[in-house]
Amino acid sequence: MSNVSVYSFADATGLTQYVDSDGDFYSNGTWSSTGTYTASPLNAVTYGVAQYMCIRDNIGDNPQRVPTRTRPQNWSILSLLYEYQASGSTASVADDAWNLAQIGTNTGSAAYDLAGSAYALAGSALGILSTGLSGTYSFWVGDTAGAPTNVNITFVNGILVSAV
């Protein structure tokens, strides 16, 4: 046996699913505009430098097509989570280094996407504050020992005037 790759993807309902390369899905090679792809059993394709998992049956639907309300996405990006050696594998140190680099790249990409979402959320919050939010708001936060502490913040016309 050889290395087994473990992947994640979002299914048609948006839930994260996990599969491995040891028989959980069929790799159909490079995507084709005339290919027939199924979500059961799972089909995966390569498009450009990425791999995609079929989440809805389709014929030749481009994995990078922008979905619409009336035409949802049929593909989900297939993210490599990690690889392990099945018994009897003879992978080299160079293979292991390459695999680790791929995992680091996927982790870095996920972190970049998460940071982008956080930036957008912060921008939305800033927009709310700049519209003249006024009042005192109370919430619980953990202190350095993990004990909950009550915090009150007060805004006047979108400007933070106190935090106690």
N, C-alpha and C positions, 0 to 999 in steps of 0.2 A: 504494500500500500504506500501511499505518498501523503503529502500534506493535505489536510482537510481545511477548507476555508469556511468561516462562519460569517454570514451576511445578515443585515437587517434591511427592511423596506416597509413602507406604509401600504397597507392593503386598501381596497376600494372604500372602506369605511373610515380610513385614517388611522387605524390601529397599527402599531408596530408589530411586525412579524419577524421571526428569526428562522433562517434556513441554513443548511450547510451543503457544501459541494459534494457530499457523499450520498447523492441520490434524492435529495429533497426537491430538485427542480431539473429541468432540461435546459441545457445551454444550446441555443439555436445559432450560435455564431454571430456574424455581423447582421444587423437589421436589414431587411429588404422591404421596399415599398410594395412588393407583391406577396410577401410572406403572410401566412396565417398563423396567428398566435393565440394561445389559450391561457386562461387563468387557472384552469383545473384540467389536467395537471399543470403546474406552474412552468412557464416558459421564460427564459431570460435571453437577452440579446446584448450585443455590444454596439454602441452608437457613438462614433467619435472615440474619445478616450474613456468613456463611462460605460457602465453596465446598467441595464434596466430590467425590472421584473414586470411581466405582464399582469395587471390587476383586473382587467376586463378584456374579454375576447375581442379580437379585432383583426382586420386584414389590412396590413400596410400602414397603420396609423403611426405617424412619426413620434418617437418617444419624447421629443423636445417641443411638441406642439403645445401652445399655450391653451389651457383648458378654458371653457366658458361655462356659464350656468346651464346652458342647454346641451353642451357637449363636454362632459367631464373627462378628466385625464384617464387614459387606458394604461399608463405606465408609471412605475415608481422607481426612483433611483435606487440602485442596489449598492449598499455601503458595506465595505469589508470591515468587520469588527476585529477579527483576529484569525490566526491560523495555528493549527497544531499538527504535530506529526503523529500519524497513525502508526501502529506497531509495524516494524519492518521498514520504516522509511529511511532513506539515506540522503536527506537533504543536506546541502553544504552550508557552510557558514555564510557564504555570499548570498545564498537563497534566503537564509534566515534574516540577514541584514536588509535585503530587498523587501521582504515581507514586513519587517518592522518599520521600514520607511513608508510603505503604503499605509500601514495602520496610523502612523504619525500624521501623514497627509490627510487621511480621512478625519482624524480627531481634530486637526487644525482647521479643516474646512467646517466641521460642525461647530467649533468654538467661534469661528468668524461669523457664521450665520446666527448663532445665539447672540453674539455681541451686536450684530445689526438689528436684531429684534429688540434688544434692550435699549439701544439708541433710539429706535423709533418710538418705543413706549415712553421713554424719558421725554422725547420731543412732544408727545401727546400730552403728558402731564404738565410740561412747561407751558404748552398752549392753553391748558385749562387755567393754570395759575395766572397767566398774563391777561386773562379775560376779566379779572377782578374778583377772584375768589376771596370771600371774607368769612371769618368765623374761627372757632376753636375746635380742633379735632383731636380725639384721644385714641390711642392704640397701645398695644403691649409689645415690648421688645425684650429680648434676652440680654442680660448683662454678661460680663466676662465669665461669671460662674454658671451661666445658663438660667439664672432665676429671672422670671418675668418681671419687668418694670413698666409701670404706666408712664406714658409720655404724652404730653399735651403740646400741640403746636397751634399757634394762632397766626392767621393771615388777615391783613387788611388791604383790600384792593389788589390782591395778588402778591403782596410783599410779606415775607415771613417777618413777624415782629417779635415772636418769642417761641422758645422751645424749652419746656420744663419736664 
